[in-house]
């Protein structure tokens, strides 16, 4: 498993390049274990035991990633609540899993580097963006 705890080991505010490497490693893991990923996704739809394991994986991933979100936002002195961190974490994890699934199992014909760049940009924004009362978005994070 490519758990999100690996991001939590970064003591300073995570950079775009660190996110890109992490996400690229995750997507490459899906590609390396394509047959297993395919069987797992098929079982998730039909086997209650596999679905239960998937639910545990999701819960753990969201928990771990919410801790990363909280730590990273606090490093930048950005507002964060437990609910906000959990929502950001869930969206980030779901996005990563579905993109990895469609690239790998469903053979979506996209350039991998471009996809990883876009994922990193969106994760960076999820980590460091704020929305003002007027609805304006700003991103405050390290290079």
Order of alpha helices (4+ residues) and beta strands (2+ residues): alpha-alpha-alpha-alpha-alpha-alpha-beta-beta
